[in-house]
């Protein structure tokens, strides 16, 4: 089943309180335990979208991609942007309050908190 997952920036040195103005909205299939469902992704690749929103920047849109070895990444529509790998995305349980790390374009790993799964 496809879910809309909202991630917001967790505490960092630049944002000591985190920020609801910086994050991602990801549409992805989850299994009954809240893990990414690879079979569901294969059946719904075109619907597995990502929107990156960031304070004072234009939104960036793309899609969730899966590579061999169970590696997940965000591939943007803007060809000038590199893929953003998502550390251990296959092992995460997508539930409110959990944390995920995403490597940004500048290769800085940033922490994000899951604030909603609908």
C-alpha positions as CSV (number, residue, x, y, z in Angstrom):
1,X,0.0,0.0,0.0
2,X,1.3,3.4,-1.0
3,X,1.9,5.8,1.9
4,X,2.8,9.5,2.1
5,X,5.7,9.9,4.5
6,X,6.7,13.3,5.7
7,X,10.3,13.9,7.0
8,X,11.4,17.1,8.8
9,X,14.9,18.1,9.6
10,X,15.9,17.0,13.0
11,X,18.3,18.8,15.3
12,X,21.6,19.9,13.7
13,X,24.3,22.4,14.5
14,X,22.7,24.9,12.0
15,X,19.1,24.1,13.2
16,X,19.4,23.3,17.0
17,X,15.6,22.8,17.2
18,X,15.2,21.1,13.8
19,X,13.0,22.7,11.2
20,X,9.5,21.9,9.9
21,X,10.5,24.1,6.9
22,X,13.1,21.6,5.7
23,X,12.4,18.1,4.7
24,X,11.0,15.5,2.3
25,X,7.6,14.1,1.4
26,X,8.0,10.6,0.0
27,X,5.3,8.4,-1.5
28,X,6.3,4.8,-1.1
29,X,4.8,1.4,-0.5
30,X,5.1,0.0,3.0
31,X,4.5,-3.6,4.1
32,X,2.4,-4.5,7.2
33,X,5.4,-3.9,9.5
34,X,6.2,-0.4,8.1
35,X,9.2,-1.4,6.0
36,X,9.6,-0.4,2.4
37,X,8.0,-3.0,0.1
38,X,10.3,-3.7,-2.9
39,X,7.7,-5.7,-4.8
40,X,5.2,-2.8,-4.2
41,X,7.8,-0.4,-5.5
42,X,8.3,-2.4,-8.6
43,X,4.6,-2.4,-9.3
44,X,4.3,1.3,-8.6
45,X,7.6,2.9,-9.7
46,X,5.9,5.9,-11.4
47,X,3.9,6.7,-8.3
48,X,6.9,6.6,-5.9
49,X,7.6,10.3,-5.8
50,X,9.8,12.6,-3.7
51,X,9.5,16.3,-2.9
52,X,12.3,18.0,-1.2
53,X,11.3,21.3,0.5
54,X,13.8,23.6,2.1
55,X,13.5,27.0,3.6
56,X,14.3,29.8,1.1
57,X,14.8,27.3,-1.7
58,X,12.7,26.1,-4.6
59,X,11.1,22.6,-4.1
60,X,12.9,19.8,-5.9
61,X,10.9,16.8,-7.2
62,X,12.0,13.4,-8.2
63,X,11.4,9.7,-7.5
64,X,12.4,7.0,-5.2
65,X,14.7,4.5,-6.9
66,X,15.9,1.0,-5.8
67,X,19.2,-0.5,-6.8
68,X,20.6,-4.0,-6.5
69,X,21.7,-4.9,-3.0
70,X,18.6,-3.3,-1.5
71,X,20.0,0.3,-1.8
72,X,17.5,3.1,-2.1
73,X,18.1,6.7,-3.3
74,X,16.3,9.8,-4.5
75,X,16.7,10.6,-8.2
76,X,15.8,14.1,-9.1
77,X,14.1,15.4,-12.2
78,X,16.8,18.0,-12.5
79,X,19.7,16.1,-14.2
80,X,22.3,18.5,-12.6
81,X,21.5,17.1,-9.2
82,X,23.2,13.9,-8.0
83,X,21.2,11.0,-6.5
84,X,20.8,11.2,-2.8
85,X,21.5,7.9,-1.1
86,X,19.5,7.0,1.9
87,X,21.4,5.1,4.6
88,X,19.8,1.8,5.6
89,X,16.4,2.8,4.1
90,X,15.5,-0.9,3.7
91,X,15.9,-1.5,7.4
92,X,13.9,1.5,8.7
93,X,10.4,1.1,10.1
94,X,8.4,4.1,8.9
95,X,6.5,5.2,11.9
96,X,6.1,8.6,13.4
97,X,8.9,9.6,15.7
98,X,11.6,7.5,14.1
99,X,14.7,9.1,12.5
100,X,16.3,8.6,9.1
101,X,19.6,9.9,7.6
102,X,19.8,11.2,4.0
103,X,23.0,12.3,2.3
104,X,22.3,15.7,0.7
105,X,23.7,17.0,-2.6
106,X,26.8,18.4,-1.0
107,X,27.4,14.9,0.5
108,X,26.5,16.1,4.0
109,X,24.5,13.4,5.9
110,X,21.5,15.0,7.6
111,X,19.1,13.6,10.2
112,X,15.3,13.7,9.6
113,X,12.4,12.8,11.8
114,X,9.4,11.0,10.5
115,X,6.5,13.3,11.5
116,X,3.7,11.5,9.6
117,X,2.8,8.4,7.6
118,X,-0.6,8.5,5.9
